[in-house]
């Protein structure tokens, strides 16, 4: 008898709830799958029940609304840290940087939340023997702890991520953006090579990319004003004091307005320099912060000012460092951030409107924490330094910085490195092998393209193909 897979789906906020629900429904209908759900806010329950989910298939972990745990259990949290390989204050840093008011939350309350969540998660995993855990865009302390506990409970983690190849997705299983299939396939290809069909496909993709570079699927945001959007707006006005409520959203829109005014000032005040492509330079694209790419994948080096200062000291004389501001909400940074960068004599601060691909093509090297620019640079045979965990760290010509004291020598060696075309061909072959057709993105960020039935079907097939690869299904 074929075993029926029990899969737990994360039902969070920001649109991942709708995406994961549609994915679960399709898997149940077309494959031998039984779906369970873990909800992070109360309205998730209403959503699931209204769509016919049985209550005994719904689990909850509402740390903001719970009254069961009144005091933190420090000894218990110490045990959890060791057992599940996380640190409380590291996890909290993921969330606290997203909203300044969180810095004033009392230590006791934070530790009480962690105590509650760890107990809730352990009870959930002890109540049902799940085979896999599916999630999309997890970026909070509560989901981080859930992820870490699920890993130690021997669930197969299905963390859906964009592959950077258009309309293809990959699967991560470690919260470090180090895709297991990519690592495996890249090693295999370096030993055995690609077949003729794969070579043709990869060479065609590289040729098209070089002639018309394209940003990753998640690089643009497109809002759709549909029925779901207006239902959410109506719900906010109906419950103005619920968290997040009316005043939170009004404050968010006011902040956006102020940021736009500030951004216009920065542009027209000539705060930014213009690039001189005749110079030799190292290109650093700034990250949008707070963001998963820095707070989770690059957490030990998320202070971008410090990273730029270190590179400024390590760069050879004769080289300039071009630091390009991020285009998304760049003006929410404090003025001192830019002032600190502009103090450095060999550093130039560039506008977010400068062309990133021109900067890559004319550069001598790229340095980034975990940005997509590092991946894009591979196509133009540029050496890349990274300061965090990112999938393309496995590529031969990418150097992941661990020791700042070695940077001067590393930069010298990388600037004189000859990069072979065959390296990119092998790596891109592994990228195709380790990815699956389907568009992965939050519905609200892509005009709900990710919710289309044909797309959900592709992702479902990709998930099942992956589970077959790792022998979880026959």
Secondary structure, DSSP 8 states (H G I E B T S, - for coil): ----EEEEEEE-STTHHHHHHHHHHHHHHHSSEEEEEEESSHHHHHHHHHTT--GGGEEE--TTT--S--S--HHHHHHHHHHHT--HHHHHHHHHTT-GGGGGS-HHHHHHHHHHHHHHHHHHHHHS--SEEEEES--SHHHHHHHHHHHHTT-EEEEEEE-SSTTEEEEE-SSSS--HHHHHHHHHHHHH---HHHHHHHHHHHHHHHHS----GGGS-B---SHHHHHHHHHHHHTTTSSS-HHHHHHHHHHHHHHHHHHHHHHHTT-SB---TTSEEEEEE---SS-HHHHTTTGGG--HHHHHHHHHHHS-TTEEEEEE--SSSGGGS-HHHHHHHHTSTTEEEE-TTS-HHHHHHT-SEEEESS-HHHHHHHHTT-EEEESS--GGGGSTTEEE---GGGHHHHHHHHHT----HHHHHHHHHHHHHTEEES--S-GGGBTTGGGSHHHHHHHHHHHHHHHHHTTS--
